[in-house]
């Protein structure tokens, strides 16, 4: 009598196990940064938070700088280009500059407001400057160049004042969100209110129509 056929039972693959471990490690980076600050970030702290052997971090990512660089570009910390400009960049490019400008800030504000962890890390960066903060700064600078190319390109180059205004607005959004961590009202506006941020978006859109 032939032996019974072996049943095909799904088994976890190494690829799946690795993907799950990488996800836990990347999530742990943000948790440690927000809770303990840049001074405490390290392979050991991340490994403890993720519940993995630190050897895996070196094996999967190479080391702390590489891990932080990947975390910074993963969308966990800073909004991705797809999140801000959409999946159809060609369609965005066809819009008038004022509409592109207003749409970008609408999405940028929503993206940062949905990332309280990012706001905490930005607050820590204000008082801390080291090799790790420099990695995140580099990621944001590259992001800024991509945004500039997609949003305006030659049109922005032809209007140098717009570049400075954009910088001030991006910094202003971050500053207001940083202040909202510890205070509720700024300039008479409720920083915890969706209506306030909707009004600020409308102000940016109106300004864009006048200067773009």
SEZA-406441 format. One line per 10 residues: number of its first residue (from 1); for each residue x, y, z of N, C-alpha, C. Coordinates in Angstrom, 3 decimals, always signed. Layout:
<rs>
NUM> X/Y/Z/X/Y/Z/X/Y/Z ~ ... .
</rs>
This chain:
<rs>
1> +0.862/-1.197/+0.000/+0.000/+0.000/+0.000/+0.890/+1.235/+0.000 ~ +0.703/+2.169/-0.956/+1.586/+3.341/-1.018/+1.380/+4.242/+0.175 ~ +2.430/+4.913/+0.601/+2.294/+5.823/+1.747/+1.381/+6.979/+1.387 ~ +0.660/+7.506/+2.363/-0.239/+8.630/+2.084/+0.538/+9.823/+1.560 ~ -0.098/+10.481/+0.608/+0.550/+11.661/+0.018/+0.709/+12.744/+1.065 ~ +1.852/+13.409/+1.021/+2.089/+14.509/+1.956/+1.216/+15.702/+1.584 ~ +0.605/+16.280/+2.568/-0.221/+17.458/+2.328/+0.665/+18.683/+2.174 ~ +0.269/+19.510/+1.228/+1.004/+20.759/+1.027/+0.534/+21.779/+2.051 ~ +1.333/+22.022/+3.031/+0.985/+23.015/+4.049/+1.884/+24.218/+3.872 ~ +1.286/+25.407/+3.862/+2.107/+26.609/+3.680/+3.090/+26.788/+4.820 .
11> +4.308/+27.070/+4.473/+5.343/+27.306/+5.474/+5.901/+28.709/+5.293 ~ +6.183/+29.353/+6.396/+6.759/+30.693/+6.263/+8.087/+30.644/+5.547 ~ +8.280/+31.523/+4.627/+9.532/+31.555/+3.875/+10.506/+32.509/+4.529 ~ +11.782/+32.321/+4.180/+12.799/+33.229/+4.717/+12.540/+34.660/+4.242 ~ +12.036/+34.744/+2.992/+11.761/+36.083/+2.465/+10.705/+36.784/+3.296 ~ +9.634/+36.028/+3.657/+8.567/+36.618/+4.459/+9.077/+36.971/+5.844 ~ +9.864/+36.085/+6.429/+10.422/+36.353/+7.756/+11.311/+37.593/+7.720 ~ +12.121/+37.696/+6.682/+13.003/+38.855/+6.593/+12.206/+40.144/+6.428 ~ +11.177/+40.105/+5.591/+10.365/+41.306/+5.381/+9.711/+41.754/+6.680 ~ +9.219/+40.795/+7.468/+8.592/+41.125/+8.740/+9.609/+41.717/+9.711 .
21> +10.798/+41.143/+9.733/+11.846/+41.654/+10.627/+12.278/+43.051/+10.217 ~ +12.439/+43.273/+8.923/+12.825/+44.602/+8.444/+11.764/+45.630/+8.811 ~ +10.499/+45.249/+8.695/+9.410/+46.168/+9.044/+9.463/+46.535/+10.521 ~ +9.697/+45.543/+11.386/+9.785/+45.828/+12.817/+10.975/+46.724/+13.128 ~ +12.079/+46.490/+12.447/+13.282/+47.287/+12.693/+13.057/+48.734/+12.264 ~ +12.475/+48.933/+11.100/+12.220/+50.293/+10.616/+11.233/+51.016/+11.529 ~ +10.213/+50.312/+11.985/+9.257/+50.923/+12.915/+9.938/+51.292/+14.227 ~ +10.878/+50.453/+14.669/+11.571/+50.707/+15.931/+12.436/+51.959/+15.857 ~ +12.989/+52.248/+14.681/+13.811/+53.458/+14.536/+13.006/+54.688/+14.938 ~ +11.816/+54.839/+14.373/+10.997/+55.997/+14.694/+10.587/+56.046/+16.150 .
31> +10.258/+54.893/+16.705/+9.843/+54.848/+18.115/+10.968/+55.310/+19.035 ~ +12.177/+54.798/+18.804/+13.312/+55.164/+19.654/+13.656/+56.643/+19.485 ~ +13.645/+57.130/+18.247/+13.960/+58.537/+18.014/+12.979/+59.453/+18.726 ~ +11.697/+59.165/+18.581/+10.681/+60.036/+19.173/+10.686/+59.968/+20.694 ~ +10.926/+58.796/+21.237/+10.858/+58.622/+22.690/+12.123/+59.075/+23.385 ~ +13.287/+58.731/+22.805/+14.548/+58.937/+23.509/+15.465/+59.974/+22.877 ~ +15.172/+60.384/+21.633/+15.992/+61.400/+20.987/+17.187/+60.810/+20.262 ~ +17.894/+61.675/+19.523/+19.027/+61.231/+18.724/+20.186/+60.740/+19.579 ~ +20.302/+61.267/+20.783/+21.425/+60.873/+21.627/+21.350/+59.395/+22.002 ~ +20.137/+58.838/+22.034/+19.971/+57.455/+22.475/+19.883/+56.471/+21.322 .
41> +19.826/+56.972/+20.098/+19.642/+56.062/+18.972/+20.902/+55.243/+18.745 ~ +20.732/+53.964/+18.559/+21.864/+53.066/+18.348/+21.355/+51.682/+17.980 ~ +22.226/+50.859/+17.486/+21.836/+49.520/+17.057/+21.214/+48.737/+18.211 ~ +21.827/+48.805/+19.390/+21.321/+48.035/+20.531/+19.915/+48.476/+20.914 ~ +19.690/+49.789/+20.969/+18.371/+50.305/+21.355/+17.314/+49.913/+20.329 ~ +17.663/+49.992/+19.057/+16.712/+49.635/+17.998/+16.407/+48.147/+18.041 ~ +17.434/+47.332/+18.238/+17.241/+45.883/+18.298/+16.324/+45.505/+19.461 ~ +16.534/+46.142/+20.627/+15.667/+45.854/+21.780/+14.228/+46.238/+21.474 ~ +14.031/+47.407/+20.883/+12.678/+47.872/+20.583/+11.993/+46.970/+19.563 ~ +12.757/+46.495/+18.577/+12.189/+45.641/+17.529/+12.056/+44.188/+17.961 .
51> +12.744/+43.814/+19.042/+12.710/+42.424/+19.491/+13.467/+41.490/+18.583 ~ +14.597/+41.989/+18.051/+15.414/+41.161/+17.159/+16.861/+41.181/+17.639 ~ +17.630/+40.252/+17.137/+19.070/+40.242/+17.410/+19.714/+41.359/+16.596 ~ +20.631/+42.080/+17.200/+21.250/+43.201/+16.493/+22.037/+42.746/+15.259 ~ +22.406/+41.464/+15.241/+23.111/+40.936/+14.069/+22.256/+41.090/+12.813 ~ +20.927/+40.967/+12.978/+20.033/+41.095/+11.831/+20.090/+42.499/+11.238 ~ +20.252/+43.495/+12.082/+20.299/+44.871/+11.592/+21.518/+45.064/+10.704 ~ +22.643/+44.555/+11.139/+23.852/+44.656/+10.310/+23.698/+43.833/+9.030 ~ +23.069/+42.676/+9.150/+22.922/+41.806/+7.983/+21.968/+42.418/+6.955 ~ +20.868/+42.991/+7.431/+19.849/+43.499/+6.516/+20.151/+44.906/+6.014 .
61> +20.770/+45.735/+6.852/+20.905/+47.157/+6.516/+22.353/+47.621/+6.405 ~ +23.290/+46.890/+6.970/+24.686/+47.272/+6.876/+25.201/+48.014/+8.085 ~ +24.353/+48.784/+8.751/+24.772/+49.559/+9.905/+23.774/+50.666/+10.175 ~ +24.051/+51.459/+11.209/+23.110/+52.491/+11.632/+22.911/+53.589/+10.582 ~ +23.972/+54.136/+9.973/+23.730/+55.190/+8.964/+22.865/+54.703/+7.802 ~ +23.135/+53.492/+7.323/+22.350/+52.963/+6.212/+20.896/+52.738/+6.629 ~ +20.706/+52.255/+7.848/+19.357/+52.031/+8.362/+18.592/+53.348/+8.470 ~ +19.240/+54.362/+9.009/+18.565/+55.645/+9.179/+18.270/+56.287/+7.828 ~ +19.187/+56.106/+6.888/+18.962/+56.654/+5.542/+17.742/+56.008/+4.889 ~ +17.623/+54.706/+5.021/+16.475/+54.006/+4.450/+15.195/+54.406/+5.171 .
71> +15.263/+54.517/+6.475/+14.086/+54.927/+7.239/+13.643/+56.325/+6.821 ~ +14.621/+57.227/+6.617/+14.288/+58.594/+6.247/+13.626/+58.706/+4.889 ~ +13.923/+57.775/+3.988/+13.365/+57.831/+2.639/+12.181/+56.890/+2.450 ~ +11.752/+56.229/+3.525/+10.711/+55.205/+3.400/+9.308/+55.772/+3.419 ~ +9.151/+57.057/+3.764/+7.824/+57.636/+3.916/+7.338/+57.633/+5.344 ~ +8.044/+56.938/+6.228/+7.659/+56.953/+7.641/+7.948/+58.309/+8.259 ~ +9.077/+58.894/+7.881/+9.471/+60.181/+8.456/+8.961/+61.347/+7.626 ~ +9.260/+61.329/+6.346/+8.947/+62.472/+5.492/+8.028/+62.018/+4.364 ~ +7.085/+62.858/+3.951/+6.166/+62.451/+2.878/+6.910/+62.089/+1.597 ~ +6.456/+61.038/+0.954/+7.053/+60.646/-0.316/+6.558/+61.561/-1.427 .
81> +7.269/+61.547/-2.543/+6.849/+62.350/-3.682/+5.476/+61.916/-4.181 ~ +5.236/+60.606/-4.215/+3.944/+60.106/-4.689/+2.805/+60.605/-3.806 ~ +3.066/+60.709/-2.500/+2.050/+61.184/-1.573/+1.703/+62.645/-1.832 ~ +2.683/+63.418/-2.264/+2.477/+64.861/-2.430/+2.051/+65.255/-3.831 ~ +2.531/+64.568/-4.831/+2.210/+64.977/-6.206/+1.280/+63.989/-6.889 ~ +0.983/+62.851/-6.227/+0.121/+61.863/-6.843/+0.906/+60.907/-7.722 ~ +0.216/+59.910/-8.226/+0.882/+58.894/-9.037/+1.055/+59.324/-10.488 ~ +0.327/+60.352/-10.906/+0.403/+60.811/-12.297/+1.072/+62.186/-12.338 ~ +2.399/+62.190/-12.330/+3.127/+63.454/-12.325/+2.927/+64.220/-13.628 ~ +2.668/+63.491/-14.722/+2.435/+64.164/-16.000/+1.153/+64.987/-15.952 .
91> +0.117/+64.440/-15.336/-1.143/+65.181/-15.208/-0.954/+66.408/-14.326 ~ -0.168/+66.248/-13.274/+0.112/+67.389/-12.405/+0.830/+68.488/-13.172 ~ +1.794/+68.104/-14.004/+2.576/+69.081/-14.753/+1.721/+69.886/-15.730 ~ +0.576/+69.339/-16.125/-0.301/+70.024/-17.060/-1.145/+71.111/-16.396 ~ -1.231/+71.073/-15.075/-2.022/+72.077/-14.367/-1.299/+73.420/-14.373 ~ -2.038/+74.526/-14.307/-1.386/+75.827/-14.153/-0.537/+75.852/-12.885 ~ +0.517/+76.659/-12.905/+1.447/+76.689/-11.782/+0.739/+76.994/-10.468 ~ -0.200/+77.916/-10.464/-0.896/+78.278/-9.225/-1.646/+77.087/-8.647 ~ -2.251/+76.275/-9.503/-2.977/+75.095/-9.026/-2.021/+74.035/-8.487 ~ -0.896/+73.852/-9.175/+0.104/+72.902/-8.691/+0.604/+73.312/-7.309 .
101> +0.868/+74.582/-7.181/+1.402/+75.145/-5.946/+0.428/+74.918/-4.787 ~ -0.846/+75.275/-5.013/-1.860/+75.128/-3.961/-2.073/+73.662/-3.611 ~ -2.087/+72.792/-4.619/-2.292/+71.363/-4.377/-1.150/+70.771/-3.569 ~ +0.072/+71.190/-3.890/+1.218/+70.690/-3.143/+1.106/+71.050/-1.667 ~ +0.808/+72.311/-1.364/+0.748/+72.712/+0.042/-0.442/+72.096/+0.758 ~ -1.537/+71.877/+0.060/-2.675/+71.187/+0.654/-2.247/+69.801/+1.129 ~ -1.548/+69.070/+0.262/-1.120/+67.709/+0.606/+0.029/+67.708/+1.602 ~ +0.923/+68.689/+1.497/+2.062/+68.759/+2.410/+1.584/+68.987/+3.843 ~ +0.644/+69.897/+4.013/+0.104/+70.169/+5.344/-0.560/+68.919/+5.910 ~ -1.382/+68.255/+5.115/-2.051/+67.041/+5.595/-1.043/+65.956/+5.945 .
111> -0.002/+65.826/+5.117/+0.992/+64.776/+5.345/+1.729/+64.982/+6.656 ~ +2.136/+66.221/+6.947/+2.855/+66.461/+8.200/+1.926/+66.369/+9.404 ~ +0.694/+66.836/+9.263/-0.243/+66.743/+10.386/-0.549/+65.291/+10.740 ~ -0.435/+64.402/+9.777/-0.708/+62.990/+10.034/+0.511/+62.251/+10.574 ~ +1.615/+62.973/+10.774/+2.855/+62.353/+11.250/+3.325/+63.003/+12.552 ~ +2.636/+62.761/+13.667/+3.097/+63.336/+14.938/+4.513/+62.897/+15.299 ~ +4.877/+61.688/+14.904/+6.236/+61.214/+15.157/+7.262/+62.104/+14.459 ~ +6.971/+62.500/+13.236/+7.867/+63.382/+12.489/+8.024/+64.721/+13.199 ~ +6.938/+65.256/+13.710/+6.997/+66.544/+14.409/+7.892/+66.441/+15.642 ~ +7.790/+65.324/+16.365/+8.654/+65.139/+17.534/+10.121/+65.084/+17.129 .
121> +10.408/+64.431/+16.030/+11.796/+64.315/+15.580/+12.302/+65.669/+15.079 ~ +11.467/+66.425/+14.390/+11.857/+67.760/+13.957/+12.186/+68.640/+15.162 ~ +11.407/+68.491/+16.226/+11.679/+69.264/+17.447/+13.043/+68.893/+18.020 ~ +13.373/+67.610/+17.993/+14.672/+67.179/+18.511/+15.806/+67.711/+17.652 ~ +15.581/+67.815/+16.343/+16.620/+68.311/+15.440/+16.975/+69.763/+15.710 ~ +16.021/+70.511/+16.244/+16.270/+71.932/+16.501/+17.410/+72.116/+17.497 ~ +17.537/+71.183/+18.431/+18.544/+71.325/+19.491/+19.680/+70.321/+19.360 ~ +19.623/+69.449/+18.357/+20.646/+68.419/+18.204/+21.174/+68.419/+16.783 ~ +22.485/+68.389/+16.648/+23.107/+68.311/+15.322/+24.212/+67.276/+15.383 ~ +24.048/+66.201/+14.626/+25.063/+65.157/+14.605/+25.011/+64.441/+13.260 .
131> +25.768/+63.372/+13.147/+25.855/+62.638/+11.891/+24.499/+62.092/+11.455 ~ +23.690/+61.696/+12.439/+22.404/+61.097/+12.103/+21.400/+62.145/+11.636 ~ +21.384/+63.305/+12.273/+20.480/+64.358/+11.796/+20.903/+64.816/+10.410 ~ +22.192/+64.795/+10.138/+22.685/+65.198/+8.812/+22.154/+64.269/+7.727 ~ +22.010/+62.990/+8.041/+21.466/+62.043/+7.066/+20.038/+62.417/+6.701 ~ +19.226/+62.728/+7.714/+17.842/+63.110/+7.451/+17.772/+64.446/+6.715 ~ +18.674/+65.348/+7.029/+18.708/+66.630/+6.321/+19.006/+66.419/+4.838 ~ +19.942/+65.530/+4.562/+20.291/+65.255/+3.169/+19.101/+64.682/+2.419 ~ +18.359/+63.783/+3.057/+17.172/+63.211/+2.426/+16.155/+64.305/+2.099 ~ +15.976/+65.248/+3.016/+14.997/+66.326/+2.775/+15.467/+67.273/+1.686 .
141> +16.764/+67.518/+1.617/+17.275/+68.394/+0.566/+17.061/+67.758/-0.812 ~ +17.291/+66.474/-0.908/+17.036/+65.781/-2.176/+15.554/+65.811/-2.519 ~ +14.730/+65.633/-1.510/+13.274/+65.738/-1.689/+12.904/+67.121/-2.209 ~ +13.521/+68.166/-1.630/+13.221/+69.535/-2.052/+13.568/+69.784/-3.507 ~ +14.655/+69.211/-3.956/+15.038/+69.369/-5.361/+14.030/+68.684/-6.277 ~ +13.543/+67.523/-5.872/+12.543/+66.819/-6.672/+11.231/+67.595/-6.713 ~ +10.844/+68.117/-5.568/+9.610/+68.904/-5.509/+9.715/+70.127/-6.410 ~ +10.853/+70.818/-6.329/+11.035/+72.008/-7.149/+10.943/+71.712/-8.632 ~ +11.528/+70.589/-9.033/+11.511/+70.229/-10.449/+10.107/+69.887/-10.921 ~ +9.348/+69.183/-10.079/+8.019/+68.773/-10.487/+6.997/+69.906/-10.391 .
151> +7.159/+70.754/-9.398/+6.176/+71.813/-9.187/+6.325/+72.969/-10.155 ~ +7.549/+73.415/-10.336/+7.716/+74.627/-11.115/+8.705/+74.550/-12.241 ~ +9.872/+74.016/-11.928/+10.910/+73.934/-12.945/+11.268/+75.294/-13.500 ~ +11.180/+75.442/-14.811/+11.569/+76.688/-15.476/+10.695/+77.848/-15.047 ~ +9.416/+77.573/-14.746/+8.514/+78.656/-14.332/+8.952/+79.279/-13.016 ~ +9.417/+78.440/-12.108/+9.903/+78.962/-10.829/+11.232/+79.677/-11.026 ~ +12.071/+79.130/-11.892/+13.357/+79.779/-12.171/+13.161/+81.179/-12.735 ~ +12.073/+81.368/-13.471/+11.784/+82.681/-14.051/+11.217/+83.648/-13.025 ~ +10.875/+83.143/-11.861/+10.303/+83.980/-10.798/+11.045/+83.666/-9.500 ~ +12.277/+84.174/-9.344/+13.109/+83.815/-8.179/+12.431/+84.076/-6.843 .
161> +11.570/+85.106/-6.763/+10.910/+85.398/-5.493/+10.041/+84.240/-5.040 ~ +9.495/+83.492/-5.995/+8.623/+82.379/-5.646/+9.392/+81.294/-4.902 ~ +10.655/+81.107/-5.248/+11.465/+80.097/-4.556/+11.626/+80.459/-3.078 ~ +11.909/+81.733/-2.817/+12.034/+82.170/-1.432/+10.729/+82.074/-0.671 ~ +9.622/+82.427/-1.317/+8.309/+82.331/-0.680/+7.980/+80.883/-0.345 ~ +8.312/+79.984/-1.268/+8.061/+78.561/-1.028/+8.828/+78.068/+0.185 ~ +10.081/+78.481/+0.279/+10.910/+78.077/+1.422/+10.300/+78.573/+2.730 ~ +9.862/+79.824/+2.732/+9.261/+80.387/+3.944/+7.975/+79.662/+4.316 ~ +7.179/+79.294/+3.327/+5.923/+78.602/+3.614/+6.172/+77.196/+4.152 ~ +7.121/+76.488/+3.545/+7.437/+75.138/+4.036/+7.952/+75.210/+5.470 .
171> +8.836/+76.171/+5.733/+9.354/+76.336/+7.097/+8.241/+76.774/+8.043 ~ +7.345/+77.636/+7.559/+6.251/+78.125/+8.394/+5.299/+77.015/+8.810 ~ +4.988/+76.125/+7.893/+4.121/+74.993/+8.225/+4.761/+74.152/+9.323 ~ +6.042/+73.873/+9.169/+6.736/+73.058/+10.170/+6.762/+73.771/+11.522 ~ +7.017/+75.072/+11.506/+7.090/+75.816/+12.767/+5.751/+75.799/+13.503 ~ +4.669/+76.026/+12.781/+3.357/+76.039/+13.422/+3.022/+74.670/+14.015 ~ +3.398/+73.613/+13.320/+3.144/+72.274/+13.850/+4.023/+71.977/+15.060 ~ +5.242/+72.500/+15.055/+6.100/+72.348/+16.230/+5.505/+73.085/+17.430 ~ +5.022/+74.290/+17.216/+4.414/+75.050/+18.311/+3.149/+74.375/+18.815 ~ +2.420/+73.717/+17.908/+1.173/+73.068/+18.301/+1.401/+71.922/+19.277 .
181> +2.648/+71.468/+19.407/+2.950/+70.425/+20.387/+2.722/+70.922/+21.803 ~ +2.975/+72.211/+22.049/+2.960/+72.726/+23.425/+1.956/+73.850/+23.652 ~ +1.446/+74.463/+22.590/+0.443/+75.513/+22.750/-0.717/+75.236/+21.797 ~ -1.853/+75.830/+22.084/-3.026/+75.617/+21.228/-3.237/+76.764/+20.248 ~ -2.994/+77.989/+20.706/-3.287/+79.145/+19.860/-2.002/+79.891/+19.510 ~ -1.955/+80.344/+18.268/-0.817/+81.131/+17.781/-1.375/+82.177/+16.833 ~ -1.065/+83.443/+17.123/-1.603/+84.520/+16.295/-3.114/+84.558/+16.294 ~ -3.706/+84.119/+17.396/-5.157/+84.104/+17.498/-5.825/+82.919/+16.827 ~ -5.033/+82.006/+16.239/-5.590/+80.860/+15.525/-5.411/+79.574/+16.335 ~ -6.424/+78.720/+16.288/-6.386/+77.441/+16.991/-5.625/+76.430/+16.133 .
191> -4.412/+76.128/+16.538/-3.563/+75.234/+15.755/-4.014/+73.780/+15.817 ~ -4.960/+73.475/+16.699/-5.468/+72.110/+16.801/-6.752/+71.924/+15.993 ~ -7.169/+72.971/+15.310/-8.436/+72.944/+14.591/-8.238/+72.668/+13.098 ~ -9.042/+71.756/+12.566/-9.010/+71.506/+11.122/-9.421/+72.754/+10.346 ~ -10.334/+73.537/+10.919/-10.785/+74.753/+10.234/-9.644/+75.754/+10.052 ~ -8.776/+75.846/+11.053/-7.631/+76.750/+10.938/-6.737/+76.339/+9.783 ~ -6.441/+75.058/+9.691/-5.547/+74.596/+8.632/-6.214/+74.677/+7.263 ~ -7.531/+74.504/+7.214/-8.241/+74.693/+5.950/-8.142/+76.146/+5.504 ~ -8.242/+77.077/+6.460/-8.124/+78.496/+6.132/-6.709/+78.839/+5.668 ~ -5.703/+78.225/+6.286/-4.325/+78.464/+5.868/-4.088/+77.936/+4.453 .
201> -4.649/+76.772/+4.148/-4.547/+76.237/+2.783/-5.182/+77.193/+1.778 ~ -6.351/+77.742/+2.146/-7.036/+78.676/+1.255/-6.198/+79.932/+1.048 ~ -5.510/+80.363/+2.093/-4.650/+81.546/+1.975/-3.500/+81.288/+1.009 ~ -2.909/+80.090/+1.092/-1.826/+79.741/+0.173/-2.339/+79.713/-1.264 ~ -3.526/+79.146/-1.467/-4.095/+79.069/-2.815/-4.353/+80.461/-3.388 ~ -4.860/+81.357/-2.552/-5.125/+82.725/-2.996/-3.809/+83.440/-3.337 ~ -2.797/+83.261/-2.483/-1.505/+83.874/-2.744/-0.910/+83.345/-4.038 ~ -1.067/+82.033/-4.263/-0.505/+81.421/-5.473/-1.127/+82.032/-6.735 ~ -2.433/+82.284/-6.702/-3.092/+82.875/-7.868/-2.554/+84.271/-8.178 ~ -2.113/+84.961/-7.138/-1.674/+86.340/-7.325/-0.210/+86.453/-7.730 .
211> +0.601/+85.469/-7.354/+2.025/+85.627/-7.624/+2.569/+84.654/-8.668 ~ +1.804/+83.592/-8.993/+2.317/+82.599/-9.932/+1.972/+82.996/-11.384 .
</rs>
